[in-house]
């Protein structure tokens, strides 16, 4: 198992507040071989806790 050293939320600005509406999360995993992993945050996963995102992609 690896450890997430850094997480970055990527998205668009919210029209009424100073926050963002996240669309992606970028994690830096450190294990035997460090890797950046980009995951798309789907609208459905915000409401369904048990839904798995199978579209993970490693960025090297």
DSSP file (Angstrom, degrees, kcal/mol; ACC not computed):
  #  RESIDUE AA STRUCTURE BP1 BP2  ACC     N-H-->O    O-->H-N    N-H-->O    O-->H-N    TCO  KAPPA ALPHA  PHI   PSI    X-CA   Y-CA   Z-CA
    1    1 A X              0   0    0      0, 0.0     2,-0.2     0, 0.0     0, 0.0   0.000 360.0 360.0 360.0 146.4    0.0    0.0    0.0
    2    2 A X        -     0   0    0     29,-0.1     2,-0.4    30,-0.0    29,-0.2  -0.452 360.0-119.7-104.6-179.6    1.1    3.5   -0.7
    3    3 A X  E     -A   30   0A   0     27,-1.8    27,-2.6    -2,-0.2     2,-0.7  -0.979  17.4-127.8-124.4 134.1    0.6    6.8    1.0
    4    4 A X  E     +A   29   0A   0     -2,-0.4    25,-0.2    25,-0.2     3,-0.1  -0.734  28.6 176.0 -80.8 115.8   -1.1    9.9   -0.5
    5    5 A X  E     +     0   0A   0     23,-2.8     2,-0.3    -2,-0.7    -1,-0.2   0.797  65.9  14.6 -88.4 -33.3    1.4   12.7    0.1
    6    6 A X  E     -A   28   0A   0     22,-0.8    22,-2.6     2,-0.0     2,-0.4  -1.000  58.5-167.0-146.7 140.8   -0.5   15.4   -1.7
    7    7 A X  E     -A   27   0A   0     -2,-0.3     2,-0.4    20,-0.2    20,-0.2  -0.999   6.8-172.1-129.8 134.5   -4.0   16.0   -3.0
    8    8 A X  E     -A   26   0A   0     18,-2.3    18,-2.9    -2,-0.4     2,-0.4  -0.991  13.1-147.7-127.7 125.7   -5.1   18.7   -5.4
    9    9 A X  E     -A   25   0A   0     -2,-0.4     2,-0.4    16,-0.2    16,-0.2  -0.796  15.5-166.2 -90.8 134.1   -8.7   19.5   -6.3
   10   10 A X  E     +A   24   0A   0     14,-2.7    13,-3.1    -2,-0.4    14,-2.5  -0.978  30.7 106.2-122.4 131.1   -9.2   20.8   -9.8
   11   11 A X  E     -A   22   0A   0     -2,-0.4     2,-0.3    11,-0.3    11,-0.2  -0.898  61.2 -63.9-171.5-159.6  -12.4   22.5  -11.0
   12   12 A X  E     -A   21   0A   0      9,-1.6     9,-3.3    -2,-0.3     2,-0.1  -0.740  54.3 -94.0-110.1 159.2  -14.2   25.6  -11.9
   13   13 A X  E     -A   20   0A   0     -2,-0.3     2,-0.3     7,-0.2     7,-0.3  -0.427  38.7-113.7 -74.2 147.0  -15.1   28.6   -9.7
   14   14 A X        -     0   0    0      5,-2.2    -1,-0.1     3,-0.2     0, 0.0  -0.615  19.0-136.7 -79.3 138.5  -18.4   28.7   -8.0
   15   15 A X  S    S+     0   0    0     -2,-0.3    -1,-0.1     1,-0.2    -2,-0.0   0.762  97.8  30.0 -71.2 -25.4  -20.6   31.5   -9.3
   16   16 A X  S    S+     0   0    0      3,-0.0     2,-0.2    -3,-0.0    -1,-0.2   0.627 120.1  41.0-109.5 -16.2  -21.9   32.7   -5.8
   17   17 A X  S    S-     0   0    0      2,-0.1    -3,-0.2     1,-0.0     0, 0.0  -0.712  81.7-110.0-127.5 175.8  -19.0   31.9   -3.4
   18   18 A X  S    S+     0   0    0     -2,-0.2    -3,-0.0    -5,-0.1     2,-0.0   0.375  89.0  89.1 -89.9   6.1  -15.3   32.0   -3.4
   19   19 A X  S    S-     0   0    0      1,-0.1    -5,-2.2    -6,-0.1     2,-0.3  -0.073  73.3-111.9 -88.4-168.6  -14.9   28.2   -3.5
   20   20 A X  E     -A   13   0A   0     -7,-0.3     2,-0.7    -5,-0.0    -7,-0.2  -0.862   9.9-128.6-124.3 160.5  -14.6   25.8   -6.4
   21   21 A X  E     -A   12   0A   0     -9,-3.3    -9,-1.6    -2,-0.3     2,-0.1  -0.929  39.2-135.8-103.8 103.6  -16.8   23.1   -7.9
   22   22 A X  E     +A   11   0A   0     -2,-0.7   -11,-0.3   -11,-0.2     3,-0.1  -0.357  35.7 165.9 -69.9 138.4  -14.3   20.2   -8.1
   23   23 A X  E     +     0   0A   0    -13,-3.1    18,-2.9     1,-0.3     2,-0.3   0.597  67.9  23.4-116.5 -27.8  -14.2   18.1  -11.2
   24   24 A X  E     -AB  10  40A   0    -14,-2.5   -14,-2.7    16,-0.3     2,-0.4  -0.955  59.4-150.8-138.1 155.0  -11.0   16.2  -10.7
   25   25 A X  E     -AB   9  39A   0     14,-2.4    14,-2.7    -2,-0.3     2,-0.6  -1.000  10.0-159.2-126.8 132.7   -8.7   15.1   -7.9
   26   26 A X  E     -AB   8  38A   0    -18,-2.9   -18,-2.3    -2,-0.4     2,-0.4  -0.951  12.7-172.3-114.0 116.9   -5.0   14.7   -8.4
   27   27 A X  E     -AB   7  37A   0     10,-2.7    10,-2.9    -2,-0.6     2,-0.7  -0.893  19.6-145.2-113.1 138.4   -3.2   12.5   -5.8
   28   28 A X  E     -AB   6  36A   0    -22,-2.6   -23,-2.8    -2,-0.4   -22,-0.8  -0.907  21.7-164.6 -99.0 110.5    0.5   12.0   -5.4
   29   29 A X  E     -AB   4  35A   0      6,-3.0     6,-2.5    -2,-0.7     2,-0.6  -0.831   2.5-161.5 -97.1 129.7    1.0    8.3   -4.3
   30   30 A X  E     +A    3   0A   0    -27,-2.6   -27,-1.8    -2,-0.5     2,-0.2  -0.957  37.0 118.5-114.6 120.4    4.3    7.4   -2.8
   31   31 A X  S    S-     0   0    0     -2,-0.6     3,-0.3   -29,-0.2   -29,-0.1  -0.382  88.9 -38.7-143.3-139.5    5.2    3.7   -2.7
   32   32 A X  S    S+     0   0    0      1,-0.3     2,-0.4    -2,-0.2    -2,-0.0   0.854 142.8  24.5 -63.5 -33.2    8.0    1.8   -4.4
   33   33 A X  S    S-     0   0    0      2,-0.0    -1,-0.3     0, 0.0    -4,-0.1  -0.939  89.9-132.3-134.8 110.6    7.4    4.0   -7.4
   34   34 A X        +     0   0    0     -2,-0.4     2,-0.3    -3,-0.3    -4,-0.2  -0.294  32.5 176.2 -62.5 145.5    5.8    7.5   -6.8
   35   35 A X  E     -B   29   0A   0     -6,-2.5    -6,-3.0     2,-0.0     2,-0.4  -0.993  31.5-130.4-152.0 143.1    3.0    8.3   -9.2
   36   36 A X  E     -BC  28  59A   0     23,-1.9    23,-4.5    -2,-0.3     2,-0.5  -0.818  26.7-162.7 -88.3 133.2    0.5   11.1   -9.8
   37   37 A X  E     -BC  27  58A   0    -10,-2.9   -10,-2.7    -2,-0.4     2,-0.5  -0.982   3.3-158.6-123.2 123.2   -3.1    9.7  -10.2
   38   38 A X  E     -BC  26  57A   0     19,-2.3    19,-1.4    -2,-0.5     2,-0.4  -0.880  11.8-175.0-102.3 125.8   -5.8   11.8  -11.7
   39   39 A X  E     -B   25   0A   0    -14,-2.7   -14,-2.4    -2,-0.5     2,-0.4  -0.974  21.6-133.1-123.0 134.7   -9.4   10.8  -10.9
   40   40 A X  E     -B   24   0A   0     -2,-0.4     2,-0.8   -16,-0.2   -16,-0.3  -0.710  17.8-140.6 -82.0 132.5  -12.6   12.3  -12.3
   41   41 A X        -     0   0    0    -18,-2.9     2,-0.2    -2,-0.4    -1,-0.0  -0.855  20.2-154.3 -95.0 111.8  -15.1   13.2   -9.7
   42   42 A X     >  -     0   0    0     -2,-0.8     4,-0.6     1,-0.1     3,-0.3  -0.534  22.0-122.6 -85.8 154.6  -18.5   12.3  -11.0
   43   43 A X  T >4 S+     0   0    0      1,-0.2     3,-0.8    -2,-0.2     4,-0.5   0.857 111.6  56.5 -61.3 -35.9  -21.7   14.0   -9.8
   44   44 A X  G >> S+     0   0    0      1,-0.2     4,-1.9     2,-0.2     3,-1.3   0.855  97.6  61.1 -67.1 -34.9  -23.2   10.6   -8.9
   45   45 A X  G 34 S+     0   0    0     -3,-0.3    -1,-0.2     1,-0.3    -2,-0.2   0.702  93.6  65.0 -69.1 -17.4  -20.3    9.7   -6.6
   46   46 A X  G << S+     0   0    0     -3,-0.8    -1,-0.3    -4,-0.6    -2,-0.2   0.776 114.5  30.7 -71.4 -24.9  -21.0   12.8   -4.4
   47   47 A X  T <4 S+     0   0    0     -3,-1.3     2,-0.7    -4,-0.5    -2,-0.2   0.652 114.6  61.0-107.5 -20.9  -24.4   11.2   -3.4
   48   48 A X    ><  -     0   0    0     -4,-1.9     3,-1.1     1,-0.1    -1,-0.2  -0.898  60.1-172.7-112.9 103.5  -23.5    7.5   -3.6
   49   49 A X  T 3  S+     0   0    0     -2,-0.7    -1,-0.1     1,-0.2    -4,-0.1   0.783  81.9  51.6 -66.9 -28.4  -20.8    6.6   -1.1
   50   50 A X  T 3  S+     0   0    0      2,-0.1     2,-0.4     0, 0.0    -1,-0.2   0.433  80.5 110.9 -93.4   1.5  -20.3    3.0   -2.3
   51   51 A X    <   -     0   0    0     -3,-1.1     2,-0.3    -6,-0.1    -3,-0.1  -0.633  59.3-144.8 -80.1 129.7  -19.9    3.7   -6.0
   52   52 A X        -     0   0    0     -2,-0.4     2,-0.7     2,-0.0    -2,-0.1  -0.732   6.6-134.3 -95.3 141.2  -16.4    3.1   -7.2
   53   53 A X        -     0   0    0     -2,-0.3     3,-0.3     1,-0.1   -12,-0.0  -0.857  21.2-178.5 -93.5 114.7  -14.7    5.2   -9.9
   54   54 A X        +     0   0    0     -2,-0.7    -1,-0.1     1,-0.2    -2,-0.0   0.313  63.8  84.9 -97.0   8.3  -13.0    2.8  -12.4
   55   55 A X        +     0   0    0    -15,-0.2   -15,-0.2     2,-0.1    -1,-0.2  -0.023  55.8 143.3-101.5  31.1  -11.6    5.6  -14.6
   56   56 A X        -     0   0    0     -3,-0.3     2,-0.4   -17,-0.1   -17,-0.2  -0.445  27.8-170.7 -68.5 141.1   -8.4    6.1  -12.6
   57   57 A X  E     -C   38   0A   0    -19,-1.4   -19,-2.3    -2,-0.1     2,-0.3  -0.991  17.1-133.8-138.3 130.8   -5.3    6.9  -14.6
   58   58 A X  E     -C   37   0A   0     -2,-0.4     2,-0.5   -21,-0.2   -21,-0.3  -0.612  13.6-154.0 -81.8 138.8   -1.7    7.1  -13.5
   59   59 A X  E      C   36   0A   0    -23,-4.5   -23,-1.9    -2,-0.3    -2,-0.0  -0.965 360.0 360.0-112.9 122.6    0.3   10.1  -14.7
   60   60 A X              0   0    0     -2,-0.5    -1,-0.1   -25,-0.2   -23,-0.1   0.405 360.0 360.0-109.4 360.0    4.0    9.4  -14.8
